[in-house]
Amino acid sequence: MSMVIPAPRQGLIAQEIDGETVLLNQGTNEVHTLNPTASYIWSRIERKESFSQILQGLVDQYDIDVNTATADLKRVITQLNNLGLFDETAVIDERR
């Protein structure tokens, strides 16, 4: 499985509060609150981990099967992308 994960957009401020991540997009002044699973994924994206690394982390952290983790990871990445939270010019490649 190979999927490219874009890098977080410049100008985002992230703060963890009670297991959830609050993101402030300084460019749009929009605030987004991520649930614990999305927060976990976001933290791994910020560390520039590959799709495979994040996927394995989800399987281990939440004790779920690979198919469920894959679907969850793709869904969260799509949602984050739709919110404009990724830099379209930078990518994290699955091979990293």
N, C-alpha and C positions, 0 to 999 in steps of 0.2 A: 504494500500500500504506500503510495507516495502522494503527498499533498503539500503544497507550498503554503506556509503561514506568513502573511505579511507582518512586518515589524510594527510595533505601536507608533502611532502618529506623534510627532514632536508637539510639545505644548500641552501634554496631558499631565495632570497631577493626580496621583493615586494615593489613597489613604485607606488603610484597613481599619474597620470598626466592627467589633463583635463578629469576626469571621466573614464579614462581607467587605467588598472593596467598593469604595466610592471614587468615581473618576470625574474629574472636572476637565472638560475640554476648553482650554483657554481661548481657542480660536472662535468658538461658538457660544461660550459661556453656558453650555449645557452640562448638567450633572447626571451621571448614570450610576445606578447602584447594582452591583453584581452579586448574585446569590453565592453561597459558599462554593459550589462546584465551578461556576464561572470565575470566581475569584481565584480558585486553585489554578485553573487553566491560564488566566491572565498572568498570574505570577510566574508561571513557567514560560509563557511567551516573552515576558519582560527579560527573562534570563537567556533568551535566544535558544531555547531548547527546540529540538526537531519535533516534527509530528510524532515520530515513533517514540521518542523519549516521553513526551507528554502523554501519549496513549498508554504506555507502560505504567507511568505514574498513576494514571486514573485507575487502571486495573488493580494496582497494588493498594492505593489509598482507599478506594471505595469497595474493594472486593467484588468487582463486577467482571463479566466476561468481555472478551475483546470486541465482539460485535456491538454490545451495548455501549461500551466505551467509545468505539469508533463513531457510532451514530451521535452520541452526546457531544463528542469533540467537534465533529463537523457542524452540528447545529449551533454550538456556542460560537465557533469561529465565524459562521455565516451571520449570526446576529450581531456580533461585534463589528464585523465589516459593514453591515447595513447601517449601523449607528455612526459610521465614519471614524472609527477609532484606530484604523490602521493607516500607515504610510504606504501609499501605493507604489512608491519607487523602491522601497527596500523590501527584501523578502528573506525569510528563513527557509532554506531548502531542507527537505526531508533527509538528505544524505549527510547533513552535518552531524 
